[in-house]
Amino acid sequence: MTSSIREHLMTGDLMEGAAFGAMLRDLERRDARPATPVVVGWLVTDRCQLRCRHCWVGDRRTKSLAAADRRRVAERLATAPIARVCLSGGEVTLLPDLGELVGALKAGGRPVAVYTNAIAPLDGPAGDAWLAAWDPAVDYAMVSLDGGDAASFDGQRGRGSFEKFVAGVRALRARDVRVLAHYVASPFNGGDVHGAAALASDLGCEALAAEFVYPRGRARDLPRPAILDAARSFNAAALRLLADPALNEGPMRLALSFPNVVPGPAALPRRLPTAAELRVPITSGQTHAFVTAAGDLVPATHLRDDPTQRFGSLLDAPLAELWSHAPLVRRLPRVRDLRRTRCAGCEDFAWCRGGHHYRAEELAGSHDRSDPWCFREPRPGEDATR
């Protein structure tokens, strides 16, 4: 396994690169927070033409802003001192004014990413409009690639979606749009990240980020046995990927987050962490923030429906003002301190990093707890490791 892949397996950021990682480590060392968020994700709409079985948005369809208000938010973000804006949803390419929003952000000098399912009608006027939305060209597209073939992809995203996805990505590549892929493993697609990576490479993607499904939205009620089986399948497929020289030594970058709901892959290098390594940065509300479809600034996507977690509306004030004056900012944690948990000294920490802090907050009441989904956390009457 090459050193670059090992770095991305643990801490790498596929979009911002080494400089961003160094900034995170410096913030952690100083227990500090930047004056404004560095990256802002704008969840422009909840509308989507798919009903993916794993979708964290679920069945909610909130009311989006009017076009004039979206333009106002875009202009506010364009003048904010941030490194990058990510437009997502729902499916942001359904917006008729996407090109206008991208143009407004680019006019302010902001790099722009568009997160998309890449499902598009490529024939006729509708297809022309979809492709035109990428002018002026975005800095990159992050596409949702959830399977290496039609059976696994359609199993998660719906019949016929695979063929449309492949056509959409090829159309973007023909337009010289940089494409990165995001893979979510779940019981619906079998967790075959190896096959997904091979497809991403064939389609010319620069990078693949892969993670395990977060049980929210439509995936909230997944049975635990199905979660365990899919997690094992993902880990096994990830090891096959890392043993494939055509992929792990090729130009496509990789970022793999192994599920901590089952024992980790024994083939990965292990090292016992120090106390300092158990202080893990929390990027949401620290270096990353999000704007909801209604225009509210929130620290994390999973908090967007909680009125106590809002900084305020970008329709009312600039981002820097909302960020600097919100009492919420001073209450948010800067790092996750796991030194008093069972994570301390655990041999799996190098690949697990304490698990998902969202789950720890939601299910255990604090970021500074072990992820309750960890396979080392036993459940009454259940053998979690089988």
C-alpha positions in Angstrom: 0.0 0.0 0.0 1.5 3.3 -1.0 2.1 6.1 1.4 -0.3 8.4 -0.4 -3.2 6.0 0.0 -2.3 5.4 3.6 -2.6 9.1 4.2 -5.9 9.3 2.5 -7.2 6.3 4.3 -6.7 8.1 7.6 -6.9 11.8 7.3 -6.8 12.9 3.7 -9.1 15.5 2.1 -9.7 14.8 -1.6 -10.8 18.4 -2.4 -8.5 20.7 -0.4 -5.4 18.6 -0.3 -2.4 18.8 2.0 -2.6 22.5 2.9 -6.1 22.0 4.2 -5.0 19.0 6.3 -2.2 21.0 7.7 -4.6 23.8 8.7 -6.8 21.3 10.5 -3.9 19.9 12.4 -2.8 23.4 13.4 -6.3 24.3 14.6 -6.4 21.1 16.6 -3.0 21.8 18.2 -4.1 25.3 19.2 -7.7 24.2 20.1 -8.8 27.1 17.8 -11.5 27.9 15.3 -11.1 30.0 12.1 -12.7 33.4 12.0 -15.2 32.2 9.4 -16.0 28.7 8.0 -13.5 27.6 5.4 -15.9 25.5 3.3 -19.7 26.1 3.0 -22.1 23.5 1.8 -25.2 25.0 0.4 -28.1 22.5 0.4 -30.0 24.5 -2.2 -33.0 22.2 -2.6 -34.6 19.1 -1.3 -36.1 18.3 -4.7 -34.8 15.2 -6.4 -35.9 13.0 -9.3 -34.8 9.8 -7.4 -36.0 8.1 -4.3 -32.8 6.4 -3.2 -33.3 3.7 -0.6 -30.4 5.0 1.6 -31.1 8.7 1.3 -30.4 10.7 4.5 -32.9 13.4 3.4 -35.7 10.9 3.7 -39.1 11.9 2.5 -39.1 15.5 3.6 -39.5 18.1 0.9 -39.0 21.5 2.4 -39.8 24.7 0.5 -36.9 26.2 -1.3 -36.2 29.9 -1.6 -37.5 31.9 -4.5 -35.0 32.5 -7.3 -34.3 36.1 -6.3 -33.6 35.0 -2.7 -31.3 32.3 -4.0 -29.4 34.9 -5.9 -29.1 37.0 -2.8 -27.6 34.1 -0.8 -25.2 33.4 -3.7 -24.0 37.0 -3.7 -23.5 36.9 0.0 -21.4 33.7 -0.3 -19.5 35.2 -3.2 -18.2 38.0 -1.0 -17.5 35.9 2.1 -13.9 35.0 3.0 -14.3 31.3 2.4 -12.2 28.8 0.4 -15.0 26.9 -1.4 -18.8 26.6 -1.9 -20.4 23.2 -2.5 -23.8 23.2 -4.0 -25.9 20.2 -3.2 -29.4 19.1 -2.3 -31.6 17.1 -3.1 -30.5 17.3 -6.7 -29.2 20.8 -7.4 -29.1 20.4 -11.2 -32.9 20.5 -11.1 -32.8 24.2 -10.4 -33.5 26.3 -13.6 -31.2 29.0 -12.2 -28.2 26.8 -11.4 -26.0 28.4 -14.0 -26.9 31.8 -12.7 -26.0 30.8 -9.1 -22.7 29.3 -10.3 -21.9 32.4 -12.2 -22.6 34.7 -9.3 -20.3 32.6 -7.0 -17.6 32.5 -9.7 -17.8 36.3 -10.2 -16.9 36.7 -6.6 -13.8 34.5 -7.0 -15.2 31.5 -5.1 -14.3 28.0 -6.3 -17.5 26.1 -6.8 -18.3 22.4 -6.5 -21.6 20.8 -7.6 -22.7 17.6 -5.8 -25.0 15.7 -8.2 -26.5 12.3 -8.9 -25.4 12.9 -12.5 -28.8 11.6 -13.7 -29.8 13.8 -16.6 -32.0 13.8 -19.7 -29.2 14.1 -22.3 -31.5 14.1 -25.3 -33.3 17.2 -26.5 -33.7 20.7 -25.0 -33.8 19.4 -21.4 -30.4 17.8 -21.9 -29.0 20.9 -23.4 -30.2 22.9 -20.4 -28.6 20.4 -17.9 -25.2 20.7 -19.6 -25.5 24.5 -20.0 -25.8 24.7 -16.2 -22.1 23.8 -15.9 -21.1 27.1 -17.7 -19.2 28.9 -16.4 -17.5 25.6 -15.6 -17.6 24.5 -12.0 -14.3 23.7 -10.4 -15.4 20.1 -10.0 -18.4 17.8 -9.8 -18.9 15.3 -7.0 -21.0 12.5 -8.4 -22.9 9.9 -6.5 -21.5 6.5 -7.7 -23.1 3.8 -5.6 -22.2 0.6 -7.5 -19.8 -0.7 -10.1 -22.6 -2.3 -12.3 -26.2 -1.9 -13.0 -27.4 -4.5 -10.4 -25.6 -2.9 -7.4 -26.1 0.7 -8.6 -29.8 0.3 -9.4 -30.3 -1.7 -6.2 -29.7 1.5 -4.2 -30.8 4.3 -6.6 -33.6 2.7 -8.6 -34.0 0.8 -11.9 -32.5 2.5 -14.9 -30.4 5.0 -12.9 -27.1 3.3 -13.7 -27.3 3.8 -17.5 -28.3 7.4 -17.1 -25.5 8.0 -14.5 -22.8 6.7 -16.8 -24.1 8.8 -19.7 -24.2 11.9 -17.4 -20.6 11.5 -16.2 -19.4 10.9 -19.7 -21.1 14.1 -20.8 -19.4 16.0 -18.0 -16.0 14.6 -18.9 -16.5 15.5 -22.5 -17.1 19.0 -21.3 -13.8 18.9 -19.4 -15.5 19.1 -16.0 -13.3 17.6 -13.3 -15.2 14.7 -11.7 -14.8 13.1 -8.3 -16.9 10.2 -7.1 -18.6 9.6 -3.8 -19.6 6.0 -2.9 -22.0 5.0 0.0 -22.0 1.4 0.9 -25.3 -0.1 2.3 -27.3 -3.4 2.4 -28.9 -2.2 -0.9 -25.8 -2.3 -3.1 -23.7 -5.0 -1.4 -20.9 -2.8 -0.3 -18.7 -3.6 -3.4 -16.4 -0.5 -3.3 -13.8 -2.4 -5.4 -16.2 -2.6 -8.3 -17.3 1.0 -7.8 -13.6 2.2 -7.8 -13.0 0.3 -11.1 -16.0 2.0 -12.7 -14.9 5.4 -11.3 -11.4 4.9 -12.8 -12.8 3.8 -16.2 -15.0 7.0 -16.3 -12.0 9.2 -15.7 -12.8 10.3 -12.1 -9.9 12.0 -10.3 -10.8 10.6 -6.9 -13.2 8.3 -5.1 -14.3 8.9 -1.5 -16.1 5.9 0.0 -18.0 5.5 3.3 -20.7 3.5 5.0 -24.4 4.5 5.1 -25.4 6.7 8.0 -28.8 5.4 9.2 -30.9 8.6 8.8 -33.8 9.4 6.6 -35.0 6.3 4.7 -32.1 4.2 6.1 -33.1 4.9 9.7 -35.0 1.6 10.2 -32.5 -0.7 8.5 -32.2 -4.0 10.6 -28.9 -4.3 12.4 -28.1 -7.8 10.9 -28.3 -6.2 7.4 -26.0 -3.4 8.5 -23.5 -5.8 9.9 -23.4 -8.0 6.7 -23.0 -4.9 4.5 -20.2 -3.5 6.7 -18.3 -6.8 6.4 -18.8 -6.8 2.7 -17.5 -3.3 2.4 -14.4 -4.0 4.4 -13.6 -7.1 2.4 -14.1 -5.2 -0.9 -11.9 -2.4 0.3 -9.1 -4.8 1.0 -9.5 -6.2 -2.5 -9.3 -2.7 -3.8 -6.1 -2.0 -1.9 -4.6 -5.2 -3.3 -5.4 -4.1 -6.9 -2.3 -2.3 -8.2 -4.2 -0.9 -11.2 -6.3 1.1 -8.7 -4.3 1.7 -5.6 -1.2 2.7 -7.6 -3.0 4.5 -10.3 -3.7 8.2 -10.8 -7.1 8.1 -9.1 -6.9 9.1 -5.4 -8.8 7.2 -2.7 -10.3 8.0 0.6 -11.8 5.0 2.5 -13.7 5.2 5.7 -14.0 1.7 7.1 -17.2 1.0 9.0 -16.7 0.6 12.7 -19.8 -1.5 13.2 -17.8 -4.6 12.6 -14.1 -5.5 13.3 -11.7 -3.6 11.2 -9.6 -5.0 8.4 -6.6 -6.9 9.9 -4.5 -6.2 6.8 -4.3 -2.5 7.5 -1.3 -1.2 9.4 -2.0 -0.7 13.1 -0.3 1.5 15.7 -1.4 2.4 19.2 -2.5 6.0 19.5 -1.1 8.6 21.9 -3.3 10.8 24.0 -2.8 13.7 21.5 -4.0 11.5 18.6 -7.3 10.9 20.5 -8.2 14.5 20.1 -9.9 14.4 16.8 -11.0 17.7 15.0 -14.7 18.3 14.4 -15.0 20.0 11.1 -18.7 20.7 11.2 -19.2 24.1 12.9 -15.4 24.6 12.9 -14.1 24.7 9.4 -17.3 23.6 7.6 -20.8 25.1 7.8 -23.9 24.6 5.8 -26.7 26.7 4.4 -30.2 25.2 4.3 -32.7 25.4 1.4 -34.4 28.1 3.4 -31.2 30.2 3.7 -30.3 29.4 7.3 -26.6 28.9 8.3 -26.2 25.7 10.4 -23.1 23.9 11.7 -23.9 20.5 10.3 -26.4 18.9 7.8 -28.0 16.7 10.4 -28.9 19.8 12.6 -30.6 21.7 9.8 -34.1 21.1 11.3 -33.2 22.1 14.8 -34.1 25.8 15.5 -31.6 25.9 18.4 -28.7 25.1 16.0 -29.1 28.0 13.6 -26.7 30.9 13.3 -29.3 33.0 11.4 -30.3 33.6 7.8 -28.1 34.8 5.0 -31.1 36.7 3.7 -30.7 39.0 6.8 -26.9 39.3 7.3 -23.5 38.4 5.7 -21.9 35.1 6.6 -19.1 36.6 8.6 -21.5 38.6 10.7 -23.7 35.6 11.5 -20.7 33.4 12.3 -19.0 36.0 14.6 -22.0 37.1 16.6 -23.9 33.8 17.0 -23.7 32.5 20.6 -23.9 29.0 19.2 -20.4 29.3 17.8 -18.9 29.7 21.2 -20.7 26.6 22.4 -19.7 24.3 19.6 -16.8 21.9 20.3 -13.5 22.4 18.5 -12.2 18.9 19.0 -13.5 15.6 20.0 -11.8 14.4 23.2 -11.8 10.6 23.4 -9.2 10.1 26.1 -11.7 8.9 28.7 -13.6 6.5 26.4 -12.9 2.9 25.5 -11.3 4.3 22.4 -8.2 5.2 24.4 -5.6 2.6 23.7 -7.8 0.7 21.3 -5.8 -1.0 18.5 -8.5 -0.1 16.0 -8.3 3.6 16.6 -5.9 4.2 13.7 -8.6 3.2 11.1 -11.7 4.0 13.1 -10.9 7.4 14.7 -13.6 6.9 17.3 -16.4 6.3 14.8 -19.0 8.9 13.8 -19.3 11.9 16.1 -22.9 12.6 14.9 -24.0 9.2 16.1 -22.2 9.7 19.4 -24.0 13.1 19.9 -27.4 11.8 18.8 -27.4 8.4 20.6 -25.0 8.9 23.5 -25.5 12.6 24.2 -22.0 13.9 23.5 -19.4 14.2 20.8 -16.9 13.0 23.4 -18.2 9.5 23.5 -17.5 6.4 21.6 -19.7 5.8 18.6 -22.6 3.7 19.9 -22.5 1.7 16.6 -18.9 0.5 17.4 -18.7 -3.3 17.3 -17.0 -3.1 20.7 -20.2 -1.6 22.3 -22.3 -4.7 23.1 -26.1 -4.6 22.9 -28.3 -6.5 25.3 -29.1 -10.0 24.0 -27.0 -9.5 20.9 -23.6 -10.7 19.7 -22.5 -7.7 17.8 -19.4 -9.4 16.3 -21.0 -12.8 15.6 
